[in-house]
């Protein structure tokens, strides 16, 4: 069965510092990996994805993520956090294009000024 | 704004009543998904359509839940005899399958409160 783990309920960083939001996954076959962000009372916004190719993928708002097959991880990173990055972040996986996504429980990112 | 709209945005209903939600996707995207999100959890898959065909249903989709996509465009999700445990955010998503991309685009959701 497919699953996603986000081991941290909350990540706190100071503005200007680098941030990492962790994600590990379990899937049969090749993974399709995604990060989404959710602001209060809003739907999910797509940030970035890994399907194949370069292990470091870049996405919206300066975010990037590194795919590590041996560790089955797909951590979200940003070199310099902004207060406006404060939100709820979800990692998701599927094993085929166009099928249902399995989401983690989410990690709340809080960036202080 | 992803272009996916949902109506209503909020619904308060009494236990035992029926409710129906609507999702209007971006028209050219031909896969449509329903998810449910409860407080402190990630979205959980309910069902999805390709055009008007319902291709997969989760075990979460009890027989009180039914979804349709009659003309391959908008979709409805109906919950009959609502229970307090149905209180959640119901999210619709669209997948631009015909564009060869892999991500799903989500609507703003319908928040259901069952009293």
Interface residues (C-beta under 8 A of the other chain):
Chain A: X4 X32 X34 X36 X41 X42 X43 X44 X45 X46 X49 X51 X90 X92 X97 X98 X99 X100 X101 X102 X103 X104 X105 X106
Chain B: X2 X4 X31 X33 X35 X40 X41 X42 X43 X44 X45 X48 X50 X56 X58 X91 X93 X95 X97 X102 X103 X104 X105 X106 X107 X108 X109
